[in-house]
Amino acid sequence: MDIARTPDENPEMADAAIEPKQPPVIYRKDYKPFPWLVPATRLHFDLCAERTRITATLQVERNPAADASPTLLLNGDGLTPLSVRVDGAEADKWAMDGDNLQLTLTGDVHEIEIVTEIDPSANTQLMGLYASNGMLCTQCEAEGFRRITFFPDRPDVLSTYTVTMTGSKAEFPVLLSNGNKAAEGENDDGTHWAEWHDPWPKPSYLFALVAGDLVVNTDSFITMSGKKVDLAIYVRDGDLDRTGHAMRSLIKSMEWDEQTFGREYDLDVFNIVAVSDFNMGAMENKGLNVFNTKYVLADPETATDGDFDGVEGVIAHEYFHNWSGNRITCQDWFQLSLKEGFTVLRDQLFSQDMQGEAVKRIEDVRILRSAQFPEDSGPLAHPIRPDSFREISNFYTATVYNKGAEVIRMMRTMCGPEAFRKGTDLYFDRHDGEAATCEDFIAAMEDGAGLDLKQFRLWYSQAGTPKVVVDLAHQGTIATLTLRQTVPATPDRPGKKPMPIPVKIALFDRNTGAHAGEQLIVLKTEEQSFDFDGFAGKPVLSINRGFSAPVTIEREIADEDLVFLAAKDDDPFARYEAMQDLVVGHLTTASGNGLDDVSREAGRLAIARAFEAVLTDETLDDSMRGELMMLPGLTYLMEQQLVADPSRIHAEREGLKAWLGARFEERLATLHQRLADVPYDQEAASRGARKVKTQALVYLAAGNPGCASKMAAAQYDAADNMTDRQGALMVLTGLGTAARTDKLIHFHRRYANNELVVDKWFALQASSLHPNAIEHVKALAEHKDFTIRNPNRVRSLYMAFAANPHAFHAANGEGYRLIADLILELDPINPQTAARFVPPLGRWRRIEPARAAMMRGELERIKAADNLSRDTFEQVTRSLG
């Protein structure tokens, strides 16, 4: 499953669950196999938007690997059984245990039949079976299946499913489920039916059903063994012409997974359905992937380059889950990173091959630092394999996904791609058809790749981002590199052990600008020193090249050395990092202890020298140039200080941007003009040109707002694609000019009937640098196009605002109240989405005292609310500590 991706933190670019306030804590150590197996499951759905009846027939038998028990406990959520039958007879030995159905069984093998009835139209939680724009669809991960019928709703209970659906042919002409279609037919009463069979055992969270009036884009793929697979992407009428990119992405994913990991698809069909009401980004249900429309629909008129990348990456992510998640699933939800971390790495490697490794790596690290690093240093910190939870939906986090991917990437770095492939092949061979653990994956990598991962296992059990302190000394011809690591205390554990940290380095001769080759060193203890011979003078250190480990680097390094690396480093990430470090060091000092005018000017001049090298380097492609031009985001800058003052950091950042914009105004304007002539396509050169154009406008808007407003308006008017149009509008939304209002009105009128583009319209205003951003958000919340019941629309407005530090951290606390009010309003409707808005408030310990008190006060107000959902309650209580 792909977690819903939120807007970049950098502004430049149901039924309510009424639960007790102390839901039980579930511990990993308490895992026991389920006492009953369910070899086969038959489901019959009589479909209706307001009243769907489900007949579930379960073949159950005692599990010889579990403790014997006559009790069969079937999970439910808000269900009442209409009938319960055992072996064909009405059951008398059953009872309700809270929401769950408990049966007493005397034999070793039984057939259980349970009838339930639900109202999909009233399911605002969007978990289980729900209605969306006239269609019925499901979302069952993590625990949504129990909202459909009673079942052992846990990932280690694998069953083969046969699903029959009956419904109005006029209302639901398309009937889809997992696996292959086995049969279909029509009835005399205007209904029709379809039967689907999935031959591969799967847990209930991978169940899917879609019924609706949909149109389809079809294609096919021939696998490496010569089998034809029919491919289909189902969308609402009117969206079909925007599915071509998604289909091409699917085919490329299937080819790549065969070539890179040797994984062949295993069904006769692969179906994708786009749904506009969806809590997540997409879901990997076996053979029937359900997607948020955001990650299916794309064309140049309505989608940015980033949207095209997002569609390609998420399509790949869900397809790759067919093996890393479906064929091998999780023993329990504590193992979530087993499938998600591994699959994120797989989709990252795929995107690197499709888009270019350098820029993709920078983008992935930027996401990690803006989302996961704050998580790791706050009250919600947890290991990639947690030890306990109250509500599993709260652990679909950047730590489980993105840090989980980085941990597996470190294994790949230490053994190399070929050995890594041997390890993954062994993992797939050993555990195909099983519910596995993270330990199973690690053991396969040890045996297949030849790694010793005994100490490395600490990455799975210790939270917190390690800090590596670096010292480089030089004497004679020897350069001595000393590394010291600390793993910070986190709420789950104060004391931490040293972990293996693979660090790629290069030592540059400052006279020749060259190095003797990249080296990999592994820091295994608290402190280690490494000697390198052959240096007449002290070299310039390039460290953590390619971001070889998810750590923070702390070192004393002269601005001149950072300027050197920003201009000359041959590792793209290290060059980017040098540029970032130069800016971060200046801004954190300026906004922390402060700088006098002379020191501030000296720091800016050093940045200017590196910036000029980026603008003038003809060896750089524009995609990389655009990355090097970006200033660190406010959230990342705030993370560099133990206690941050958002206003001071924002002021210093904007001051530097304006200074650079004014200093390089002529060069930036010339660069923008040159790139405006590059025609649109999806090739790297054209995409890079669009990125640099927007970055040039960003600096010009800070240095000369009047001039930039005219240029941005002209770019908007001339745009033949969404990337240029949105980039220009993004710049204009931060300015108080007439062009801002004019273009916002035009944009909305042009795209009023396109939900995804209207989402952009909301997000651009909520994430803008405009001083009245809060007032704009309040007004937009009353707009006729805003609805709190659609997660995409809620995220487009409020998550964009919460990720906009200069507005969210308004000195009077109004931004905090706005988000707290949203959480309280949204929680009874969609608890899962509401809970995702708590973490921004939970950062209060890292904010200056006045704001911190207001943030904590809002958390206390939320906690005091009646009937708070389990999802939100857990997030709030952990945030308060």
C-alpha positions in Angstrom: 0.0 0.0 0.0 1.2 3.4 -0.8 0.7 6.0 1.9 -1.0 9.1 0.6 1.7 11.5 -0.4 1.3 15.0 1.0 2.4 18.3 -0.6 6.1 19.1 -0.4 6.9 20.8 2.9 8.7 23.4 1.0 6.1 26.1 -0.1 8.2 26.9 -3.1 7.5 24.1 -5.0 -18.3 6.6 8.0 -19.4 5.9 10.8 -17.5 7.3 13.7 -15.6 4.7 15.7 -16.8 5.1 19.3 -14.1 3.5 21.3 -13.0 3.6 24.9 -10.3 6.2 25.5 -7.8 3.5 26.5 -7.7 0.9 23.7 -5.5 -2.1 24.6 -1.8 -2.1 23.8 -0.8 -4.9 21.4 2.7 -6.3 21.9 4.9 -8.0 19.3 6.2 -10.5 21.9 2.7 -11.8 22.4 2.3 -13.2 18.9 0.8 -16.6 18.7 -0.4 -18.5 15.5 -4.1 -18.5 15.0 -5.6 -21.8 16.2 -7.6 -22.3 13.1 -6.7 -22.4 9.4 -9.1 -21.1 6.7 -8.0 -23.0 3.6 -10.9 -21.7 1.4 -13.3 -18.8 1.6 -16.5 -18.2 -0.5 -18.1 -14.8 -0.5 -21.4 -13.9 -2.1 -22.4 -10.2 -2.4 -25.9 -9.0 -3.2 -24.8 -5.4 -4.1 -26.7 -2.3 -3.3 -25.3 1.2 -2.4 -27.6 1.4 0.7 -27.9 -2.3 1.6 -25.4 -5.0 0.6 -25.9 -8.5 1.9 -22.8 -10.7 2.3 -22.9 -14.5 2.7 -19.4 -15.7 3.8 -18.7 -19.5 3.8 -15.4 -20.4 5.5 -13.8 -23.8 5.4 -11.9 -24.0 8.8 -9.6 -26.7 10.2 -7.5 -26.8 13.3 -4.0 -25.4 13.0 -1.5 -28.1 14.0 1.2 -25.4 14.6 -1.0 -23.6 17.2 -2.3 -24.3 20.6 -5.5 -26.3 20.4 -8.6 -24.4 21.1 -12.4 -25.1 20.6 -13.0 -21.4 20.2 -13.0 -19.7 16.8 -12.9 -15.9 17.3 -13.9 -14.0 14.1 -13.2 -10.2 14.0 -16.0 -7.8 13.3 -16.4 -4.0 13.4 -19.9 -2.6 13.7 -21.5 -5.8 12.3 -24.5 -7.9 13.5 -24.8 -11.4 12.2 -28.1 -12.1 10.5 -27.5 -15.8 10.7 -24.7 -18.2 11.7 -24.6 -21.8 10.5 -22.0 -24.5 11.3 -21.9 -27.5 8.9 -25.2 -26.6 7.4 -27.2 -26.2 10.7 -28.1 -23.2 12.6 -25.3 -22.6 15.2 -26.2 -22.5 18.8 -22.8 -22.2 20.4 -21.9 -18.6 19.4 -21.8 -15.3 21.2 -20.7 -11.7 20.6 -17.5 -10.7 22.3 -17.6 -7.0 21.9 -17.5 -6.5 18.1 -16.3 -10.0 17.5 -18.1 -13.3 16.9 -17.1 -16.2 19.0 -17.9 -19.8 18.0 -17.4 -23.0 20.0 -16.4 -25.9 17.7 -16.2 -29.5 18.6 -14.5 -31.1 15.6 -11.3 -30.6 13.6 -12.9 -29.5 10.3 -16.0 -27.3 9.8 -17.9 -25.2 7.4 -19.0 -21.9 8.8 -21.6 -19.7 7.0 -22.3 -16.2 8.2 -24.7 -13.6 6.7 -24.2 -9.9 7.3 -25.7 -6.7 5.9 -24.0 -3.3 5.6 -24.7 0.1 4.2 -21.8 1.2 2.0 -23.3 4.7 1.4 -23.0 5.5 5.1 -19.4 4.3 5.4 -17.5 7.7 5.7 -14.4 6.0 7.2 -13.7 4.6 3.7 -12.6 1.3 5.2 -14.3 -1.9 4.3 -16.9 -1.7 1.5 -18.0 1.9 0.8 -19.6 4.0 -1.9 -17.7 6.5 -4.0 -19.3 8.6 -6.8 -21.8 5.9 -7.6 -19.5 2.9 -7.4 -18.8 0.4 -4.7 -15.2 -0.3 -3.7 -13.2 -1.7 -0.8 -10.2 -0.8 1.3 -9.2 -3.6 3.7 -5.7 -2.9 4.8 -5.0 -3.0 7.6 -8.3 -4.1 9.4 -11.1 -3.1 7.0 -12.3 -6.6 6.0 -13.9 -7.0 9.5 -16.3 -4.2 8.5 -17.6 -6.4 5.7 -18.0 -9.8 7.4 -16.8 -11.8 10.4 -13.4 -13.3 9.7 -10.0 -13.9 11.4 -8.8 -10.5 10.1 -5.1 -10.9 10.6 -2.3 -11.2 8.0 -1.1 -14.7 8.9 -4.5 -16.3 8.0 -4.2 -17.1 4.3 -7.1 -18.4 2.3 -8.1 -18.9 -1.3 -11.1 -16.8 -2.3 -14.0 -17.4 -4.6 -16.2 -14.3 -4.9 -19.6 -14.0 -6.5 -21.2 -10.6 -7.0 -24.8 -9.9 -8.0 -26.1 -6.4 -8.7 -28.1 -4.1 -11.0 -26.6 -4.3 -14.5 -27.6 -0.7 -15.1 -26.0 0.6 -11.9 -23.0 -1.8 -11.7 -22.2 -2.9 -15.2 -18.6 -3.7 -14.2 -18.1 -6.3 -11.4 -14.5 -6.9 -10.4 -12.7 -8.9 -7.6 -9.3 -10.6 -7.0 -7.8 -13.2 -9.3 -9.3 -14.4 -12.6 -12.9 -14.2 -13.7 -14.3 -17.7 -13.6 -17.9 -17.1 -14.9 -20.5 -14.4 -15.5 -24.2 -14.2 -16.5 -27.4 -12.2 -16.5 -30.7 -12.7 -14.6 -34.2 -12.0 -15.7 -34.7 -9.2 -13.1 -32.2 -6.8 -14.6 -29.3 -7.9 -12.4 -26.2 -9.7 -13.5 -23.5 -11.6 -11.8 -19.8 -12.4 -12.0 -17.6 -15.0 -10.2 -13.9 -14.4 -9.5 -11.4 -16.9 -8.2 -8.0 -16.2 -6.8 -5.9 -19.4 -6.7 -3.2 -17.8 -4.6 -3.8 -17.9 -0.8 -3.9 -14.4 0.7 -4.8 -12.7 3.9 -8.1 -10.8 4.2 -6.4 -7.4 4.0 -5.7 -8.1 0.3 -9.4 -8.7 -0.6 -10.9 -6.3 -3.1 -14.2 -5.7 -4.8 -15.3 -3.0 -7.2 -18.7 -2.5 -8.8 -19.7 0.4 -10.9 -20.2 2.1 -14.2 -16.7 2.4 -15.5 -14.8 2.7 -18.8 -11.6 0.8 -19.4 -8.2 1.1 -21.1 -6.9 -2.3 -22.1 -3.5 -3.7 -23.1 -1.5 -6.9 -22.6 1.9 -8.1 -21.5 3.8 -11.2 -22.4 5.8 -12.5 -19.4 9.3 -13.9 -19.6 7.8 -17.5 -19.8 5.6 -16.5 -22.7 2.3 -16.1 -20.8 -0.1 -13.4 -22.0 -1.5 -11.2 -19.2 -4.5 -9.0 -20.0 -4.1 -5.5 -18.5 -7.0 -3.1 -17.7 -7.3 0.3 -16.1 -10.9 1.2 -15.1 -11.9 4.8 -14.6 -15.0 7.0 -14.7 -16.3 8.2 -18.0 -14.4 11.2 -19.1 -11.1 10.1 -17.5 -10.1 7.5 -20.1 -7.8 9.7 -22.1 -5.6 10.4 -19.1 -4.7 6.7 -18.4 -2.1 6.2 -21.1 0.8 7.1 -18.8 -0.4 4.7 -16.1 -0.7 1.9 -18.6 2.8 2.5 -19.9 4.1 2.7 -16.4 2.5 -0.7 -15.5 4.1 -2.4 -18.5 7.5 -0.9 -17.7 7.1 -2.1 -14.1 6.4 -5.6 -15.2 9.4 -5.7 -17.6 11.7 -4.2 -15.0 10.7 -6.6 -12.2 11.5 -9.5 -14.4 14.9 -8.1 -15.5 16.0 -6.8 -12.1 14.5 -9.2 -9.5 13.4 -12.1 -11.7 9.8 -11.8 -10.6 7.1 -12.9 -13.1 3.4 -12.1 -12.8 1.2 -15.0 -11.9 -2.4 -14.4 -12.9 -4.1 -14.1 -16.3 -5.3 -10.5 -15.6 -4.0 -7.4 -13.8 -6.7 -4.8 -13.1 -6.4 -1.3 -11.8 -9.4 0.9 -10.7 -9.1 4.6 -10.0 -11.2 5.9 -7.1 -11.7 9.5 -6.1 -12.5 8.8 -2.4 -9.5 7.0 -0.9 -7.6 7.4 2.3 -4.3 6.2 0.9 -2.3 6.5 -2.3 -3.1 3.0 -3.6 -3.6 -0.6 -2.5 -2.0 -3.7 -3.9 -5.0 -6.1 -3.6 -4.0 -9.3 -5.5 -4.8 -8.8 -9.2 -7.1 -5.8 -8.5 -5.2 -2.8 -7.4 -7.4 0.1 -6.2 -5.8 3.5 -6.7 -6.4 7.1 -5.7 -7.2 8.9 -8.9 -4.2 11.1 -8.2 -1.9 8.2 -9.0 -3.6 7.1 -12.2 -4.7 10.1 -14.2 -2.1 12.2 -16.0 -1.7 14.2 -19.1 0.4 17.4 -19.9 -2.6 19.7 -19.5 -3.6 18.6 -16.0 -0.5 16.9 -14.5 2.9 18.3 -13.6 6.2 16.5 -14.1 6.1 15.5 -10.5 2.6 14.0 -11.0 3.9 12.0 -13.9 6.7 10.7 -11.7 4.2 10.0 -8.9 1.9 7.9 -11.1 4.9 5.9 -12.5 6.3 5.3 -9.0 3.1 4.3 -7.3 2.0 2.1 -10.2 5.3 0.3 -9.8 5.1 0.2 -6.0 1.7 -1.6 -6.1 2.7 -3.9 -8.9 6.0 -4.9 -7.1 3.9 -5.8 -4.0 2.6 -8.8 -6.0 5.8 -10.6 -4.7 7.0 -8.4 -1.9 3.7 -8.3 0.0 1.3 -10.6 -1.6 3.1 -13.9 -2.5 5.0 -13.3 0.7 3.0 -11.4 3.2 3.5 -10.4 6.9 3.2 -12.7 9.9 1.7 -9.8 11.9 1.5 -6.0 11.5 4.7 -5.4 13.4 6.4 -6.8 10.3 4.8 -4.1 8.1 8.2 -2.8 6.9 8.9 -6.3 5.6 6.6 -5.6 2.7 6.6 -1.8 2.7 10.2 -0.9 3.2 11.4 -3.5 0.7 8.8 -2.4 -1.9 9.6 1.3 -1.4 13.3 0.4 -2.2 12.1 -1.5 -5.2 10.1 1.4 -6.5 12.9 3.8 -5.8 15.4 1.7 -7.8 12.8 1.4 -10.6 12.4 5.2 -10.7 16.1 5.7 -10.7 16.4 3.6 -13.8 13.4 5.4 -15.5 14.2 9.0 -14.5 17.9 9.1 -13.6 19.7 8.1 -10.5 21.1 11.4 -9.3 18.0 13.5 -9.1 15.8 10.6 -7.9 18.2 10.0 -5.0 18.1 13.6 -4.0 14.3 13.6 -4.1 14.0 10.5 -1.9 16.4 12.0 0.7 14.5 15.2 0.7 11.3 13.3 1.5 13.1 11.3 4.2 14.4 14.5 5.9 11.2 16.4 5.7 8.9 13.6 6.9 10.9 10.8 8.6 13.7 12.7 10.4 11.2 14.8 12.3 9.2 11.7 13.2 12.4 10.0 14.5 13.3 13.0 16.7 9.8 13.5 18.1 7.3 11.9 20.5 6.0 9.5 17.7 9.5 8.0 17.2 9.4 4.2 16.7 11.6 1.5 15.2 10.9 0.3 11.7 9.7 -2.9 13.4 7.7 -1.5 16.4 7.3 -3.5 19.6 3.8 -2.3 20.4 0.8 -0.3 19.1 -2.7 0.5 20.0 -4.0 1.3 16.5 -2.1 -0.2 13.5 -3.2 2.5 11.1 -1.0 5.0 13.0 2.1 2.9 11.9 1.8 3.5 8.2 4.6 6.0 8.7 7.6 7.5 7.0 9.7 5.4 9.4 8.2 2.1 8.3 8.2 3.0 4.6 11.0 5.4 3.9 13.5 4.5 6.7 12.6 0.9 6.1 13.7 1.3 2.5 17.0 3.0 3.6 17.8 0.1 5.9 17.5 -2.4 3.2 19.4 -0.1 0.8 22.3 -0.2 3.3 22.4 -4.0 3.0 22.5 -3.6 -0.8 25.3 -1.0 -0.4 27.4 -3.3 1.8 27.1 -6.4 -0.5 26.7 -4.9 -3.9 23.8 -5.3 -6.4 24.7 -8.8 -7.6 24.9 -10.3 -4.1 21.8 -8.4 -3.1 19.9 -10.1 -5.9 21.1 -13.5 -4.6 19.8 -12.6 -1.2 16.4 -11.5 -2.5 16.1 -14.6 -4.8 16.7 -16.8 -1.7 14.1 -14.8 0.2 11.4 -15.3 -2.5 12.2 -19.0 -2.9 12.2 -19.7 0.8 9.0 -17.9 1.8 6.8 -17.9 -1.2 3.2 -18.5 0.0 4.1 -17.7 3.6 3.4 -15.0 6.2 7.0 -14.0 7.0 8.9 -11.8 9.4 11.6 -9.2 9.1 14.0 -11.7 10.6 13.2 -14.1 7.7 14.3 -11.4 5.2 17.5 -10.7 7.2 18.4 -14.4 7.4 17.9 -14.7 3.6 20.2 -11.8 3.0 22.8 -13.3 5.3 22.7 -16.6 3.6 22.2 -15.5 0.0 24.3 -12.3 0.0 27.0 -13.5 2.4 26.5 -10.7 4.9 27.0 -10.8 8.7 23.9 -8.9 9.9 24.0 -9.8 13.6 24.7 -6.3 14.7 22.8 -4.8 11.8 19.6 -6.1 13.3 19.7 -3.1 15.7 18.4 -1.0 12.8 15.1 -2.9 13.1 14.7 -2.4 16.8 16.2 1.1 17.6 14.4 4.3 16.8 16.1 7.6 16.2 18.3 9.0 13.5 22.0 8.3 14.3 24.4 11.2 14.4 27.9 10.8 13.1 30.5 13.3 14.2 33.3 13.6 11.7 36.9 14.7 12.2 39.6 14.8 9.5 43.2 15.2 10.6 46.3 15.3 8.4 49.9 14.7 9.4 52.8 14.0 6.9 51.1 12.1 4.1 48.5 10.4 6.3 44.9 11.6 6.4 43.1 10.2 9.5 39.3 10.1 9.5 37.7 9.7 12.9 34.0 8.9 13.1 31.9 8.9 16.3 28.3 7.8 16.4 25.5 8.4 18.8 21.9 7.1 18.6 19.7 9.6 20.4 17.3 8.6 23.1 13.7 8.3 22.1 10.4 7.8 24.1 10.5 4.1 23.6 14.1 3.6 24.8 16.7 5.9 26.4 19.9 3.9 25.9 21.0 2.8 22.5 23.7 0.6 21.1 26.1 1.4 18.2 24.9 0.2 14.8 26.8 -0.6 11.7 26.8 2.5 9.5 28.1 2.1 5.9 29.7 5.4 4.8 30.9 6.1 1.3 33.7 8.6 1.1 36.1 10.2 -1.3 39.2 12.4 -0.4 39.8 15.2 -2.9 43.1 16.8 -3.6 42.2 20.5 -3.3 44.8 21.5 -5.9 43.9 19.1 -8.7 40.2 18.8 -7.8 40.4 15.0 -8.2 40.2 12.0 -5.9 41.7 8.5 -6.0 38.4 6.7 -5.9 35.3 6.2 -3.8 35.6 4.0 -0.8 33.1 2.3 1.5 33.9 2.2 5.2 31.6 0.7 7.9 31.5 2.4 11.3 30.6 -0.4 13.8 31.5 0.9 17.2 31.0 4.2 19.0 34.3 5.5 17.6 36.6 4.4 14.8 39.6 5.9 13.0 40.6 5.2 9.4 44.0 6.1 7.9 44.6 7.1 4.2 48.1 7.5 2.8 49.4 9.6 -0.1 48.3 13.2 0.7 50.9 15.9 0.7 48.2 18.4 2.0 45.0 18.0 3.9 42.3 16.6 1.5 38.7 17.8 1.2 36.4 15.1 2.5 33.3 14.1 0.6 31.2 11.9 3.0 28.0 9.9 3.0 28.1 9.9 -0.8 24.9 8.8 -2.4 23.4 9.1 1.1 24.8 5.7 1.9 23.3 5.8 5.4 20.2 7.6 6.9 22.2 9.6 9.4 23.0 13.2 10.2 26.6 14.2 9.7 28.1 16.7 12.1 31.5 18.2 11.3 33.6 21.3 11.4 34.2 22.3 7.8 35.3 25.6 6.3 32.9 27.4 4.0 35.6 27.3 1.3 35.7 23.5 1.4 31.9 23.4 1.0 32.1 25.8 -1.9 34.8 23.5 -3.4 32.5 20.4 -3.1 29.5 22.2 -4.3 31.4 23.2 -7.4 33.6 20.1 -8.0 32.2 16.9 -6.3 31.6 14.2 -8.9 29.0 12.5 -6.7 25.7 14.3 -7.5 24.2 13.8 -4.0 27.4 14.9 -2.3 27.5 18.0 -4.4 23.9 18.7 -3.5 24.7 18.0 0.1 27.6 20.5 0.1 25.3 23.2 -1.2 22.7 22.4 1.4 25.3 22.3 4.2 26.6 25.7 3.2 23.1 27.2 3.3 22.0 25.3 6.4 25.1 26.3 8.4 24.6 29.9 7.6 20.8 30.1 8.2 20.9 28.1 11.5 23.6 30.3 12.9 21.9 33.4 11.7 18.6 32.4 13.2 20.0 30.9 16.3 22.8 32.9 17.9 22.6 35.6 15.3 25.2 37.1 13.0 26.6 40.6 12.8 26.4 42.4 9.5 30.0 41.5 8.5 29.5 37.8 9.2 26.1 37.7 7.5 27.6 39.2 4.4 30.6 36.8 4.4 28.3 33.8 4.7 26.1 35.0 1.9 29.1 35.7 -0.3 30.3 32.1 0.2 26.9 30.8 -0.8 26.9 33.2 -3.8 30.1 31.7 -5.1 28.7 28.2 -5.0 25.4 29.4 -6.4 27.2 31.1 -9.3 29.1 27.8 -10.0 25.7 26.0 -10.3 24.3 28.6 -12.6 27.3 28.6 -15.0 28.4 25.0 -15.0 27.8 23.8 -18.5 28.4 20.2 -17.6 25.3 20.1 -15.4 22.0 19.0 -16.8 19.1 21.2 -15.9 17.4 18.6 -13.7 20.4 18.6 -11.4 20.8 22.3 -11.7 17.3 22.8 -10.5 18.0 20.6 -7.4 21.2 22.5 -6.6 19.3 25.8 -6.8 16.7 24.8 -4.1 17.1 26.2 -0.6 16.6 23.8 2.3 13.0 23.8 3.4 11.9 25.5 6.7 11.0 22.2 8.3 14.4 20.8 7.7 16.0 24.0 8.9 14.0 23.8 12.1 15.2 20.3 12.7 18.8 21.6 12.9 18.0 23.4 16.1 17.1 21.9 19.5 14.5 24.6 20.0 13.5 26.6 16.9 11.9 29.9 16.4 10.0 29.5 13.1 9.7 33.3 12.5 13.4 33.9 12.8 14.3 31.0 10.5 11.7 32.1 7.9 13.0 35.7 8.0 16.6 34.6 7.5 15.7 32.2 4.7 13.6 34.8 2.9 16.4 37.4 3.4 19.0 35.1 1.8 16.7 34.3 -1.1 16.0 37.9 -1.7 19.7 38.7 -1.6 20.5 36.0 -4.1 17.6 37.0 -6.3 18.8 40.6 -6.4 22.5 39.7 -6.8 21.8 37.3 -9.7 18.7 39.0 -11.2 20.1 39.6 -14.7 21.6 36.1 -14.9 18.4 34.5 -13.6 16.2 36.4 -16.0 18.5 35.5 -18.9 18.4 31.8 -17.9 14.6 31.9 -17.6 14.3 33.5 -21.1 16.6 30.9 -22.7 14.8 28.0 -21.2 11.4 29.3 -22.1 12.1 28.3 -25.7 12.6 24.6 -24.8 9.6 22.7 -26.3 7.5 20.5 -24.0 8.0 16.8 -23.8 8.7 14.3 -21.0 12.4 13.9 -21.8 15.0 14.8 -19.2 16.2 18.0 -21.0 12.7 19.5 -21.2 11.8 18.5 -17.7 15.0 20.0 -16.4 14.3 23.3 -18.2 10.9 23.6 -16.6 12.4 22.9 -13.1 15.0 25.6 -13.5 12.6 28.1 -15.0 10.4 27.9 -11.8 13.4 28.1 -9.5 14.6 31.2 -11.3 11.2 32.8 -10.8 11.3 31.8 -7.1 14.5 33.9 -6.6 13.4 36.7 -8.8 10.1 37.0 -6.8 12.1 37.4 -3.6 14.6 39.9 -5.1 12.3 41.9 -7.4 8.7 41.0 -6.9 7.3 43.5 -9.4 9.4 42.1 -12.3 8.9 38.5 -11.2 5.1 39.0 -11.1 5.1 40.1 -14.8 7.4 37.2 -15.8 5.3 34.6 -13.9 2.1 36.0 -15.4 3.7 35.7 -18.9 4.8 32.2 -18.2 1.3 31.3 -17.0 -0.3 32.7 -20.2 2.2 31.1 -22.5 2.2 27.7 -20.8 1.2 24.6 -22.8 1.5 22.3 -19.8 0.6 22.1 -16.2 4.2 22.1 -14.9 4.9 25.6 -16.3 1.4 26.9 -15.4 1.5 25.6 -11.8 5.0 26.8 -11.3 4.1 30.3 -12.4 0.9 30.3 -10.2 2.9 29.0 -7.2 5.2 32.0 -7.4 2.2 34.4 -7.9 0.3 33.0 -4.9 3.1 34.3 -2.6 2.9 37.9 -4.0 0.4 40.6 -3.3 -0.1 41.6 -6.9 -3.1 42.0 -9.2 -1.8 39.1 -11.3 -2.2 36.8 -8.4 -5.9 37.2 -8.2 -6.3 37.3 -11.9 -4.5 34.0 -12.5 -6.1 32.2 -9.5 -9.5 33.0 -10.9 -8.5 31.9 -14.4 -7.0 28.7 -13.1 -10.2 27.7 -11.2 -12.5 28.5 -14.1 -10.3 26.6 -16.6 -10.2 23.4 -14.4 -13.5 23.7 -12.4 -14.6 20.3 -13.6 -11.3 18.5 -12.8 -11.2 17.4 -9.2 -7.4 16.7 -9.1 -6.5 20.1 -10.6 -8.9 21.9 -8.2 -7.0 20.1 -5.4 -3.9 21.8 -6.8 -5.7 25.2 -6.7 -6.5 24.7 -3.0 -2.9 23.4 -2.1 -1.1 26.3 -3.9 -2.9 28.8 -1.8 -2.6 26.9 1.5 1.2 26.4 0.9 2.0 29.9 -0.3 4.3 32.5 1.2 1.6 35.1 1.2 1.4 36.8 4.6 -2.4 36.2 4.7 -2.2 32.5 4.1 -4.3 31.7 7.2 -7.1 34.0 6.1 -7.0 32.4 2.6 -7.3 28.9 4.1 -10.3 29.9 6.2 -12.0 31.3 3.2 -11.2 28.3 1.1 -12.8 26.0 3.7 -16.1 27.8 3.0 -15.6 27.5 -0.8 -18.3 25.6 -2.6 -15.8 23.1 -3.9 -14.4 22.2 -0.5 -15.8 19.0 1.2 -14.5 17.5 4.4 -15.6 14.0 3.2 -13.1 13.7 0.5 -9.6 12.9 1.8 -7.8 14.3 -1.3 -9.6 17.7 -0.8 -8.9 17.8 2.9 -5.2 17.0 2.3 -5.0 19.6 -0.5 -6.1 22.4 1.8 -5.2 21.5 5.4 -2.2 19.2 5.0 -0.7 21.7 2.6 -1.2 24.4 5.3 0.1 22.2 8.1 3.3 21.6 6.0 3.7 25.4 5.4 5.7 26.3 8.5 5.6 30.1 8.1 1.8 30.0 8.2 1.2 27.1 10.5 3.5 28.5 13.1 1.8 32.0 13.2 2.9 33.7 16.4 -0.7 34.1 17.7 -1.3 30.3 17.5 -4.1 30.7 14.9 -2.6 28.0 12.7 -2.5 25.5 15.5 -6.2 26.2 16.3 -7.1 25.8 12.7 -5.6 22.3 12.5 -7.0 21.3 15.9 -10.5 22.4 14.8 -10.1 20.3 11.7 -9.1 17.2 13.7 -12.1 17.5 15.9 -14.5 18.0 13.0 -13.0 15.2 10.9 -12.4 12.5 13.5 -16.1 11.4 13.7 -16.2 11.2 9.9 -12.8 9.7 9.0 -10.6 8.9 12.0 -7.7 7.6 9.9 -7.3 10.8 8.0 -7.9 12.9 11.1 -5.1 11.2 13.0 -2.6 12.1 10.3 -3.0 15.8 11.2 -1.8 15.3 14.8 2.0 15.0 14.2 2.5 18.6 13.2 1.1 19.7 16.6 3.2 17.0 18.3 6.5 18.8 17.4 5.8 21.3 20.2 8.9 20.3 22.2 11.2 21.5 19.4 9.5 24.9 19.1 10.2 28.1 21.2 8.3 28.2 24.5 5.4 30.6 23.6 4.4 28.6 20.5 5.1 25.3 22.3 2.6 26.1 25.0 -0.1 26.9 22.4 0.6 23.7 20.5 0.4 21.6 23.6 -2.8 23.4 24.6 -4.5 22.4 21.3 -3.4 18.7 21.8 -5.0 18.8 25.3 -8.2 20.3 23.8 -8.3 17.4 21.3 -7.6 14.8 24.0 -10.5 16.1 26.1 -13.1 15.6 23.3 -15.8 13.0 23.8 -15.7 9.8 21.8 -12.4 10.4 20.2 -11.4 7.6 17.8 -8.6 5.1 18.7 -6.6 6.5 15.8 -6.6 10.1 16.9 -6.5 9.3 20.6 -3.2 7.3 20.3 -1.5 10.0 18.2 -2.5 12.7 20.7 -1.6 10.9 23.9 1.8 9.9 22.4 2.4 13.4 21.2 1.7 14.8 24.7 4.0 12.2 26.3 
